[in-house]
Amino acid sequence: MVRAENDGESTEEALRVDAEVVDAGEECVEAVGLNAAARLDALGSELQAVYGTAMEEEDESTDDDGMMGEFSGGVSVERLNDAILARVTRGEEKALALRDVETVQLIRCKFQMKKTINFGEELRLTGSHSKLGTWNMSKSLTLNWGEGDVWTSDDIELPVDGVFIYKYAIVPAGQPETVLSWQQGNNNVLMLSSDDMPRLWINDCWSGNPDKASLFREGGQSESKEDRLISRVKGADDAARAAEEQVKHLKDDLEAASLQVKALRQEARLAANVRLALKEQLRVEKQRSNVLSSQIDAWKNKFLSLGDGERASSGEEQDDEEERGDQVSGSMANEASKQPR
């Protein structure tokens, strides 16, 4: 009974693990954007290749009696698992590649304008960005009418830190390319920052006066478009001045480095001249040493010759003294023989 319960638990655990593996594989496949038909076709091709290979091996392993030999169906299961694992791995790699792509922060912008127009007309917006129609009226955005003749666009996602130029136009309903009237004044300029996340309302006026246009963040903070433009330009000027100061400091550093390099080159030349002078002095000293060595050798030879002469003269004198001694001894012996006994 306990074994049956354990078998049931292990079976449920295996089913749960298989379900998690299948779910993970499906999530990975969905992450790379494959549709259901493509997944089925690809999986069918892989299964056909695996089972086809398995059937060929089964035919080869059949014995003469038509019975299967020691072929195990686990081979085809292994191949199937390898194919599924390879497919899931490819899906994970593609999903990681998609996640590695740098994402751009987008701000949901909603444009508004209060304008009374005739029946059968509509208010449209076009601008420099692709989301604004790139100045193509056939791709321009239609604003929706609201109470108080307030026209509002749908949410338009624009990238952070972008600068966008746009303008409003009145056109006949359903005929965006036939412009009846353009917004007065210059083109509108919108500058976005990360502080505008996640949503920004842009309230413009038909006169085109930026001082009367305002921006509202989702938190309730408001700001004039003109003040933002002035602040942005001032920030750009400050950044330009800071860059100029940095360039000036870099130029000064470069000039100081050039002077230092010049001084080092002069020191190197002086060191080279000193080295040449030392080499010449060393050569002269070597010559002098050679001369002194030759003189010392000559003095040694002279001393040796003088020593040999002195030893020879002292030997001759000693021989003379011995000869004189012998003569004296001989004469004394003769005199003694001559005396009577």
WOVEN-V821641 format. One record per backbone hydrogen bond with DSSP energy under -0.5 kcal/mol. CO is the residue of the C=O (numbers start at 1). NH is the residue of the N-H. If there is no record, write none. Layout:
co->CO nh->NH
co->CO nh->NH
This chain:
co->1 nh->5
co->2 nh->6
co->3 nh->7
co->4 nh->8
co->5 nh->9
co->6 nh->10
co->7 nh->11
co->8 nh->12
co->9 nh->13
co->10 nh->14
co->11 nh->15
co->12 nh->16
co->13 nh->17
co->14 nh->18
co->15 nh->19
co->16 nh->20
co->17 nh->21
co->18 nh->22
co->19 nh->23
co->20 nh->24
co->21 nh->25
co->22 nh->26
co->23 nh->27
co->24 nh->28
co->25 nh->29
co->26 nh->30
co->27 nh->31
co->28 nh->32
co->29 nh->32
co->29 nh->34
co->30 nh->33
co->35 nh->39
co->36 nh->40
co->37 nh->41
co->38 nh->42
co->39 nh->43
co->40 nh->44
co->41 nh->45
co->42 nh->46
co->43 nh->47
co->44 nh->48
co->45 nh->49
co->46 nh->50
co->47 nh->51
co->48 nh->52
co->49 nh->53
co->50 nh->54
co->51 nh->55
co->52 nh->56
co->53 nh->57
co->54 nh->58
co->55 nh->59
co->56 nh->60
co->57 nh->61
co->58 nh->62
co->59 nh->62
co->61 nh->69
co->63 nh->66
co->67 nh->63
co->72 nh->75
co->73 nh->77
co->74 nh->78
co->75 nh->79
co->76 nh->80
co->77 nh->81
co->78 nh->82
co->79 nh->83
co->80 nh->84
co->81 nh->85
co->82 nh->86
co->83 nh->87
co->84 nh->88
co->85 nh->89
co->86 nh->90
co->87 nh->91
co->88 nh->92
co->89 nh->93
co->90 nh->94
co->91 nh->95
co->92 nh->96
co->93 nh->97
co->94 nh->98
co->95 nh->99
co->96 nh->100
co->97 nh->101
co->98 nh->101
co->105 nh->160
co->107 nh->109
co->107 nh->158
co->108 nh->200
co->109 nh->156
co->110 nh->202
co->111 nh->153
co->112 nh->204
co->113 nh->115
co->113 nh->151
co->115 nh->117
co->118 nh->121
co->120 nh->173
co->122 nh->171
co->123 nh->143
co->124 nh->169
co->125 nh->141
co->126 nh->167
co->127 nh->135
co->129 nh->132
co->129 nh->134
co->130 nh->133
co->132 nh->127
co->133 nh->136
co->135 nh->137
co->136 nh->139
co->137 nh->140
co->141 nh->125
co->144 nh->152
co->146 nh->149
co->146 nh->150
co->149 nh->115
co->149 nh->151
co->150 nh->146
co->151 nh->113
co->152 nh->144
co->156 nh->109
co->156 nh->158
co->158 nh->107
co->159 nh->162
co->162 nh->192
co->164 nh->190
co->165 nh->128
co->166 nh->188
co->167 nh->126
co->168 nh->183
co->169 nh->124
co->169 nh->171
co->170 nh->180
co->170 nh->181
co->171 nh->122
co->172 nh->175
co->175 nh->172
co->175 nh->178
co->177 nh->179
co->178 nh->172
co->178 nh->180
co->181 nh->170
co->188 nh->166
co->190 nh->164
co->193 nh->196
co->194 nh->197
co->198 nh->108
co->199 nh->218
co->200 nh->110
co->201 nh->203
co->201 nh->216
co->202 nh->112
co->202 nh->204
co->203 nh->214
co->204 nh->114
co->205 nh->208
co->206 nh->184
co->208 nh->210
co->209 nh->212
co->210 nh->213
co->210 nh->226
co->213 nh->225
co->214 nh->203
co->215 nh->223
co->216 nh->201
co->217 nh->220
co->221 nh->217
co->223 nh->215
co->224 nh->228
co->225 nh->229
co->226 nh->230
co->227 nh->231
co->228 nh->232
co->229 nh->233
co->230 nh->234
co->231 nh->235
co->232 nh->236
co->233 nh->237
co->234 nh->238
co->235 nh->239
co->236 nh->240
co->237 nh->241
co->238 nh->242
co->239 nh->243
co->240 nh->244
co->241 nh->245
co->242 nh->246
co->243 nh->247
co->244 nh->248
co->245 nh->249
co->246 nh->250
co->247 nh->251
co->248 nh->252
co->249 nh->253
co->250 nh->254
co->251 nh->255
co->252 nh->256
co->253 nh->257
co->254 nh->258
co->255 nh->259
co->256 nh->260
co->257 nh->261
co->258 nh->262
co->259 nh->263
co->260 nh->264
co->261 nh->265
co->262 nh->266
co->263 nh->267
co->264 nh->268
co->265 nh->269
co->266 nh->270
co->267 nh->271
co->268 nh->272
co->269 nh->273
co->270 nh->274
co->271 nh->275
co->272 nh->276
co->273 nh->277
co->274 nh->278
co->275 nh->279
co->276 nh->280
co->277 nh->281
co->278 nh->282
co->279 nh->283
co->280 nh->284
co->281 nh->285
co->282 nh->286
co->283 nh->287
co->284 nh->288
co->285 nh->289
co->286 nh->290
co->287 nh->291
co->288 nh->292
co->289 nh->293
co->290 nh->294
co->291 nh->295
co->292 nh->296
co->293 nh->297
co->294 nh->298
co->295 nh->299
co->296 nh->300
co->297 nh->301
co->298 nh->302
co->299 nh->303
co->300 nh->304
co->301 nh->305
co->302 nh->306
co->303 nh->307
co->304 nh->308
co->305 nh->309
co->306 nh->310
co->307 nh->311
co->308 nh->312
co->309 nh->313
co->310 nh->314
co->311 nh->315
co->312 nh->316
co->313 nh->317
co->314 nh->318
co->315 nh->319
co->316 nh->320
co->317 nh->321
co->318 nh->322
co->319 nh->323
co->320 nh->324
co->321 nh->325
co->322 nh->326
co->323 nh->327
co->324 nh->328
co->325 nh->329
co->326 nh->330
co->327 nh->331
co->328 nh->332
co->329 nh->333
co->330 nh->334
co->331 nh->335
co->332 nh->336
co->333 nh->337
co->334 nh->338
co->335 nh->339
